[in-house]
């Protein structure tokens, strides 16, 4: 049967990479659902892969870090200002993992990776 709203392969591949790319920890489901929701924006995902030349793997890690940034920026995963709760700590661990993956895939230089990790930690100190 003809499917009117077919999911583009770029979206499928990116969602698959998100499922593989998120560390298995307390925050896995929260991060995956947020990143997959971003990946399901067909227009942006197809543009990122086809026009910008991002691999689904790199795009997955970008969406994972974007999701974590929003989640930790909400203050919901803080015990108090500058201190994350257990779920927030695992989100930070997942952030570091995705940044490291982007560095190993050539998206970031080591200096950019360090700067990105420091940036999130500075944000955490201000929020909560």
Secondary structure as UniProt FT lines:
FT   TURN            4..5
FT   HELIX           9..21
FT   TURN            26..27
FT   HELIX           28..39
FT   HELIX           42..46
FT   HELIX           47..51
FT   HELIX           56..73
FT   TURN            76..77
FT   STRAND          78..80
FT   TURN            81..82
FT   STRAND          83..84
FT   HELIX           86..104
FT   TURN            105..106
FT   HELIX           110..126
//
